[in-house]
Amino acid sequence: AKLLLGKELTKRGFFDSAHEFVLKRNRSEFVARERKGFLGDVNIYEAYAVLAEHLDVDVDVANGWADEEFAFDLDLAVPRDELVALFNRLGEDGHKLWVISDTYYTVDQIALMLRKVGVSAAHRLMISSDMGLRKDNGTMWAKVKEDLSAEGISQFVHVGDNAVSDAQMPVSYTHLRAH
């Protein structure tokens, strides 16, 4: 999505190349995180606000670019049919479903993306950019443990694709049995 946006912004004369845009966009996200002391997370608009500063562009223009980046990503999103079907079936069967993600996209953006790929079961969204917590440093998992304990839940099933933030961290920080 960043590269596609970079190509578009290069056509419009804002950058010399798509790769230049991606480098500046990524650097801006890093600076936004750095300004927060690498605690919590940043959302896409915070990253673009830093980009606006560095380029001396109006923040509304940069927010428009953020919206375009998300639109490209949304357009690229395709369902993993087996997982969507399983997720929806688990919801129909009465399971409590939570979607937990480290992302700079907002809760509303992630909700829209999930609807686009066919997720229809009721679920709770725990998004790092919204909550200021992250899976990869354990702060999100501490919150998950707190919320699970408050609901009297001692076991959960977690599906993820990262060996550290989706496997080691949930077990280390929740001290619950993750299946």
CORDAHU-V434353 format. One record per backbone hydrogen bond with DSSP energy under -0.5 kcal/mol. NH is the residue of the N-H (numbers start at 1). CO is the residue of the C=O. If there is no record, write none. Layout:
# CORDAHU-V434353
nh:NH co:CO
nh:NH co:CO
This chain:
# CORDAHU-V434353
nh:5 co:1
nh:6 co:2
nh:7 co:3
nh:8 co:4
nh:9 co:5
nh:10 co:6
nh:11 co:7
nh:12 co:8
nh:13 co:10
nh:14 co:9
nh:15 co:9
nh:21 co:17
nh:22 co:18
nh:23 co:19
nh:24 co:20
nh:25 co:21
nh:26 co:22
nh:27 co:23
nh:28 co:24
nh:29 co:25
nh:30 co:26
nh:31 co:27
nh:32 co:28
nh:33 co:29
nh:34 co:30
nh:35 co:31
nh:36 co:32
nh:36 co:33
nh:37 co:34
nh:38 co:33
nh:39 co:36
nh:44 co:104
nh:46 co:43
nh:47 co:43
nh:48 co:44
nh:49 co:45
nh:50 co:46
nh:51 co:47
nh:52 co:48
nh:53 co:49
nh:54 co:50
nh:55 co:51
nh:56 co:52
nh:57 co:52
nh:61 co:58
nh:62 co:58
nh:63 co:59
nh:64 co:60
nh:65 co:61
nh:66 co:62
nh:67 co:63
nh:68 co:64
nh:69 co:65
nh:70 co:66
nh:71 co:67
nh:72 co:68
nh:73 co:69
nh:74 co:70
nh:75 co:71
nh:76 co:72
nh:77 co:73
nh:81 co:79
nh:83 co:80
nh:84 co:80
nh:85 co:81
nh:86 co:82
nh:87 co:83
nh:88 co:84
nh:89 co:85
nh:90 co:86
nh:91 co:87
nh:92 co:88
nh:93 co:89
nh:94 co:91
nh:95 co:90
nh:97 co:95
nh:99 co:124
nh:100 co:98
nh:101 co:126
nh:103 co:101
nh:110 co:106
nh:111 co:107
nh:112 co:108
nh:113 co:109
nh:114 co:110
nh:115 co:111
nh:116 co:112
nh:117 co:113
nh:118 co:115
nh:119 co:114
nh:120 co:118
nh:124 co:97
nh:126 co:99
nh:126 co:124
nh:127 co:125
nh:128 co:101
nh:129 co:103
nh:130 co:127
nh:131 co:127
nh:132 co:128
nh:133 co:128
nh:138 co:135
nh:140 co:134
nh:142 co:138
nh:143 co:139
nh:144 co:140
nh:145 co:141
nh:146 co:142
nh:147 co:143
nh:148 co:144
nh:149 co:145
nh:150 co:146
nh:151 co:147
nh:152 co:149
nh:153 co:148
nh:154 co:152
nh:156 co:177
nh:163 co:161
nh:166 co:162
nh:168 co:163
nh:169 co:164
nh:171 co:167
nh:172 co:168
nh:173 co:169
nh:174 co:170
nh:175 co:171
nh:177 co:154
nh:178 co:176
nh:179 co:156
nh:179 co:177
